[in-house]
Structures are given as C-alpha cells and as structure tokens.
Amino acid sequence: MDKQLQILQQKLEAAAQRTDEQGIEFWFARDLQAHLGYARWENFQTAIQRATESCEATGYKVSDHFRGVTKMIEVGKGGMREIDDFILTRYACYLIAQNGDPRKPEIAFAQSYFAVQTRKQELIEDHMRLQARLEARDRLRESEKALSQNIFERGVDDAGFGRIRSKGDQALFGGYTTQDMKDRYGIVKNRPLADFLPTLTIAAKNLATEMTNHNVEQTNLQGERAITQEHVQNNASVRDMLGQRGIQPENLPPEEDLKKLERRVKSAEKKLAKDTKLLPPNDNNT
C-alpha cells in the first residue's frame, strides 16, 4: 500500500466511533465526505441517496444503517450553526463507496476498506465486474431500442430489425451469426447473447449501433436493405479497429452469465448487511 493510501486508511479508522453501551461501530457522513474525495456536501448527498436506495432494494431497513441527525458547528466569531448529517454503519459506508464516483481513488480504496475488513474482497471484485458489464449492457440496450424506433419510421418492422441486428453480428464476429456465437458459448436459445459477452464486445456492438443510428438519421436512409448495408459496414469497421489491436471478438472467451453474477453479488451484499451491527433505536442518545 502506498503512503497516500496508508494515510487514508488511518483517517478512516480515526473517524470511526462506537456507541457507549453496545459498542456499535459507526461513522458520521460529514467526517467521511472529504476523505472520500467530495468537496461539496450536496454531491456527497447524492451518493448517500443512491446508497439508501440500494439498501432498501436489498430488503434492509434504511434506518438500521443510515440515521439522519443534526449537529451544531462553530462559525465565524464564536457563532453556532445547525447542519444536517448522517450516522452510518459499516454496511452503509460500503454502499456509499459502491455508489460513489468510481473515478475518485478515495472511493476505490474505500470500497476495499469497508468490505475487506469483513473479508469480502471477492464481493468488491464481483461488484466492479458487474457494474461495468451492466453499464455496457444498458447502453447497448438503449442504442438498440433507439435504432428499432428509428428504423420503424423508415419502413422496417420488428422482424426486419432482428435481421439487421443479426447481419451486424455476423460482420462483427467474422462471419459467425448470433446463433453461431450462442452455440460457441453454449448459451440456451432463450437467453440473449449479450448477457454472456465480455464488456469489450458489448461496447463494440454498442459503438456500431450508435454509428448506424447516427448515419440513418443524417443520410435519411430508408428501407431494410439500405439500413442493413449501413449496419454491416459499421460492424465491419469496428471489427477492423479491434483487429488492429490484435482482438478478434469471436475468439474472446465468454463472461459469466450476467444474471448469475448479479444474483451472487446481491446475495453477498445481503450477507454483509447481516454481519453488520445495526444502529441502536433512535432515542437521540447516540
């Protein structure tokens, strides 16, 4: 661990507090804000809000891990002002780190700190992998939805969209059709190929689809044939770009089923929550 991370670890440990009677470990959000790389409280509140939504979605009471409080701080020449704050359990801190800005090195370290202390390094790794693939998958889903709507206005029905997408896959995967790739990966017929593709391949499909969307609108392409040619050309161009870096999409190994990975992460996060001591009843004595 480099010196900067050692200092951050010491600050996180120093910020930890415990209740008098139960000895429950907790942190104040205001104490964590700067340590997690947030200069503005408003921006940090956004991460806290997302974290509370994640807590609720997991099935745990938000009030067991997040407790809104007010504190008095000194301002100016001995004056006092009331500010909002939160009391957070270790699990709450973990969720905030998971919902924070991943570009901040402090956030990346905090993810490990609040989970590794409870021997959950594998949860961090799974969550990061899941997040990257889900974001790529959602972008592809949105671009394909936009393309479907776009070409419907130009005389192409759902069946035609399926054919266009399949031809694009064939160009991207060096002649292998969508079904060919599902067979290579051992994917059952009713599951989408994208749920098993590496993040890089999903991003490649998305780039080609975005290019098709752009050019269909810019040149006002009409009909299935013209749009198919455009989509095939864009996928072939993306394939050529990858090939220049020695990457052949059809030869990349499949990733773990996205649904299975998502279930495992949720299960592990539930266990992490169960292993965390809850905040005491809100009697304002903490």
NORLIN-V693269 format. One record per backbone hydrogen bond with DSSP energy under -1.0 kcal/mol. CO is the residue of the C=O (numbers start at 1). NH is the residue of the N-H. E is the energy in kcal/mol with one decimal. If there is no record, write none. Layout:
BEGIN
[[CO:NH:E] [CO:NH:E]]
END
This chain:
BEGIN
[[2:6:-2.1] [3:7:-2.3] [4:8:-2.0] [5:9:-2.7] [6:10:-2.2] [7:11:-2.1] [8:12:-2.5] [9:13:-2.4] [10:14:-2.4] [11:15:-1.7] [17:26:-2.8] [24:19:-1.6] [26:17:-3.1] [27:88:-3.0] [28:32:-1.3] [29:33:-2.1] [32:36:-1.8] [33:38:-2.1] [34:37:-1.7] [40:44:-1.7] [41:45:-2.4] [42:46:-1.1] [43:47:-1.2] [44:48:-2.1] [45:49:-2.8] [46:50:-2.2] [47:51:-2.1] [48:52:-2.4] [49:53:-1.9] [50:54:-2.0] [51:55:-2.4] [52:56:-2.4] [53:57:-2.3] [54:58:-1.6] [55:60:-1.9] [56:59:-1.1] [61:64:-1.2] [62:65:-1.6] [62:66:-3.2] [64:279:-2.6] [65:89:-1.8] [67:87:-2.9] [69:85:-2.6] [71:83:-2.9] [73:81:-2.7] [75:79:-1.5] [76:78:-1.7] [79:75:-3.1] [81:73:-3.0] [83:71:-2.6] [85:69:-2.6] [86:29:-2.5] [87:67:-2.2] [88:27:-2.4] [89:93:-2.4] [90:94:-2.4] [91:95:-2.4] [92:96:-2.3] [93:97:-2.4] [94:98:-2.3] [95:99:-1.6] [101:104:-1.9] [104:108:-1.8] [105:109:-2.2] [106:110:-2.4] [107:111:-2.3] [108:112:-1.3] [109:113:-3.0] [110:114:-2.7] [112:116:-3.8] [113:117:-1.3] [115:118:-1.7] [115:120:-1.2] [116:119:-2.8] [120:124:-1.5] [121:125:-2.1] [122:126:-2.5] [123:127:-2.7] [124:128:-2.5] [125:129:-2.1] [126:130:-2.8] [127:131:-3.0] [128:132:-2.1] [129:133:-2.1] [130:134:-3.0] [131:135:-2.3] [132:136:-2.0] [133:137:-2.8] [134:138:-2.8] [135:139:-2.0] [136:140:-2.2] [137:141:-2.5] [138:142:-2.4] [139:143:-2.3] [140:144:-2.5] [141:145:-2.1] [142:146:-2.3] [143:147:-2.1] [144:148:-2.6] [145:149:-2.2] [146:150:-2.5] [147:151:-2.9] [148:152:-1.5] [149:153:-1.2] [151:154:-1.2] [151:156:-1.9] [152:155:-1.3] [154:223:-2.2] [157:161:-2.2] [158:162:-2.2] [159:163:-1.9] [160:164:-2.5] [161:165:-2.7] [162:166:-2.2] [163:167:-2.4] [164:168:-2.1] [165:169:-2.3] [166:170:-2.1] [167:171:-1.7] [168:172:-2.3] [169:173:-2.9] [170:175:-3.2] [173:176:-1.1] [177:181:-2.3] [178:182:-2.0] [179:183:-2.4] [180:184:-2.2] [181:185:-2.0] [182:187:-3.0] [188:191:-1.7] [192:195:-1.1] [193:196:-2.2] [195:258:-2.0] [196:255:-2.9] [198:202:-2.2] [199:203:-2.5] [200:204:-1.9] [201:205:-2.5] [202:206:-2.2] [203:207:-2.4] [204:208:-2.2] [205:209:-2.2] [206:210:-2.8] [207:211:-2.2] [208:212:-2.1] [209:213:-2.6] [210:214:-2.5] [211:215:-2.6] [212:216:-2.7] [213:217:-1.8] [214:218:-2.8] [215:219:-2.4] [216:221:-1.4] [223:227:-1.8] [224:228:-2.7] [225:229:-2.1] [226:230:-1.9] [227:231:-2.5] [228:232:-2.8] [229:233:-2.2] [230:234:-2.1] [231:235:-2.3] [232:236:-2.4] [233:237:-2.2] [234:238:-2.2] [235:239:-2.4] [236:240:-2.4] [237:241:-2.1] [238:242:-2.3] [239:243:-2.7] [240:244:-1.7] [242:245:-1.4] [242:247:-2.3] [243:246:-1.9] [248:251:-2.1] [249:252:-1.1] [257:261:-2.5] [258:262:-2.3] [259:263:-2.2] [260:264:-2.1] [261:265:-2.3] [262:266:-2.2] [263:267:-2.2] [264:268:-2.5] [265:269:-2.4] [266:270:-1.9] [267:271:-1.8] [268:272:-2.2] [269:273:-2.1] [270:274:-2.2] [271:275:-1.9] [273:276:-1.0] [281:283:-2.1]]
END
